[in-house]
Amino acid sequence: MSEPADGHRYTASGLGRALAVIDLLAERSPEMVGVSTVARDLSLPKAVAHRILKELTANQFVTFDEGTRRYRLGPGALAAGLAALRAIDVQATTNRHMRRLVEITGETATLSMRQGWVRVYTDQVLSPHEIRMSVTLGSRHSLVAGSSSKAILAALPDAEVSEYLTTHELVSMTPATITSVEQLWDDLRVVRREGYAVSRGERQAGAASVAAAIRLASGEVYGSLSLCGPQDRFSSRLLVEYGDLVADAARQVSAELGYQPAPEPADAEPAKRRAPRRQVARASADQADSSSAEVVASQK
């Protein structure tokens, strides 16, 4: 196994090297790449890189431009990619991460899917506690109240958020529900900065939750992943801890679904320096939100 400075890994086999070339072209897409660039970035002899590209071109996995003498992915790669997307089971992919979250936290994990201007619960893994959260699968909810809804809304472009807010009334479901457009925008900015949404009593009194958005390979928002439970078990410290866990799980699910986020600008603030602000922000969240679920007591 070899690993050049840019992080690409490939085996010494011809197949391993060919896959590394395909991976490089995918990362550079839609930019076209020359033989010299492929050889340099993958630490391959130029003759080897050229031979691989010729074979991939012959099989239509790669397209060659005679004018620029450069390569890019071709129709063969597109067909394979679309087949892979069709084979992806979002619910099965997410369920593995949900089970892990429940094992770590002991709270219920849920999956919501966006359907137009509403979200729908599609899966859940219940907490082992007798007093726990449970949701009604298939139930529809607005994109405002609760962390699962706000995580989806915050992940949409500003134009779509504005369209939603101008066409939908902010209806109060509990005393903690956000009904001010200005306050909701402020909250959505926090969600975007922290990577997860927080709710305490916002959709259902006595419930608390954290949630993060899940994206498909296209970048489209699929829905959200959440952890929820009785509000008295979600301290400010645990909201931060669980929020980080859910955000990380949602990132992993999105990556497994093919989503590749755009690289952060070079002058972006390092995550470690953002952490203290996150602590402060979540410490002040005691006044806020709640989960999108039903508190139930298991009967022995």
PyMOL commands that set and color helices and strands:
alter all, ss='L'
color gray80, all
select helices_A, chain A and resi 14-28+35-42+46-58+75-87+90-105+147-155+158-167+181-194+231-233+236-256+271-287
alter helices_A, ss='H'
color red, helices_A
select strands_A, chain A and resi 62-65+70-73+108-115+118-125+131-134+140-141+197-200+207-215+221-230+294-297
alter strands_A, ss='S'
color yellow, strands_A
deselect
rebuild
show_as cartoon
